[in-house]
Amino acid sequence: MTPRSFLLTRELADYVRANSEPPDDVAADLLAETAALADRGDVPPTFQIAPEQGTFMQLLTRALGVRRAIEIGTFTGYSALCVARGLPEDGSLLCLDTSEEWTAVARRYWARAGLADRIGLRLGDAHESLRALPVEPTFDLAFVDADKAGYADYVDQLHPRMTDGGVVLLDNTLRNGRVLDPRNDDDRALVELNAALATDPRWETVLLPLSDGLTMLRRR
Ligand SMILES: C[S@@+](CC[C@H](N)C(=O)[O-])C[C@H]1O[C@@H](n2cnc3c(N)ncnc32)[C@H](O)[C@@H]1O
């Protein structure tokens, strides 16, 4: 099953998708293959972003004129495909993930979309990969969708690496609604981070009720 926001009924989710730009064949096949893997229990069912979020991220990448982007948490590559599609021909996206198996699926689809030369993949713990990058303004856009307890560190590490006015997107910041009733350490980590970011002078912050909550930070 394709991921759906907990905020939408199935009918409303279908309506939202029917009234947004539809995924092309490559994106549709990637969504279908990941859904089939999830149905078989081979991958977690809630990992992939919803299609309307992918369409939004592609549009946002293009609208902001992003040239260099970074993604933390790539999985089978759908969100990366969307961001890469919003980049100009000489743009680049650096993806960080630990899983060789899941990102092998991603590589297949990036190649099929003709985007392989725009996307770099670094396997390993993303906290370490990020820390190893030069501490200088590099990225116009960052998408964070990995270990939830690590988000605060990712935000801190990203700040000096973002260009002026650069945008960081944090996924799952509503935790399926559990921010109102946190049940585990990941929920509590995001409740704490959401509250801190609302008044953090380093960023302009908005928590959008898109999909599972998408927080948008603009570096001041
Ligand atoms: C929710 S999935 C990403 C989904 C992806 N953005 C998409 O839309 O298809 C989270 C990913 O983060 C990766 N991950 C989790 N902890 C990590 C870490 N410490 N370093 C690097 N990757 C990590 C997992 O391997 C997984 O592929």
The ligand as a Gaussian input file, in Angstrom:
#p B3LYP/6-31G(d) Opt

LIG

0 1
 C       12.255000       6.504000       6.737000
 S       13.536000       5.784000       5.804000
 C       13.850000       7.018000       4.558000
 C       12.749000       7.055000       3.513000
 C       13.100000       7.820000       2.270000
 N       13.365000       9.209000       2.574000
 C       11.978000       7.688000       1.254000
 O       11.154000       8.587000       1.140000
 O       11.885000       6.633000       0.615000
 C       14.879000       5.968000       6.908000
 C       16.241000       5.575000       6.346000
 O       17.220000       6.078000       7.234000
 C       18.297000       5.181000       7.299000
 N       18.992000       5.432000       8.568000
 C       18.542000       5.276000       9.836000
 N       19.467000       5.636000      10.723000
 C       20.547000       6.047000      10.019000
 C       21.833000       6.557000      10.359000
 N       22.208000       6.727000      11.631000
 N       22.676000       6.870000       9.349000
 C       22.315000       6.714000       8.059000
 N       21.106000       6.256000       7.677000
 C       20.237000       5.918000       8.641000
 C       17.666000       3.812000       7.176000
 O       18.589000       2.880000       6.656000
 C       16.483000       4.088000       6.214000
 O       16.839000       3.771000       4.890000

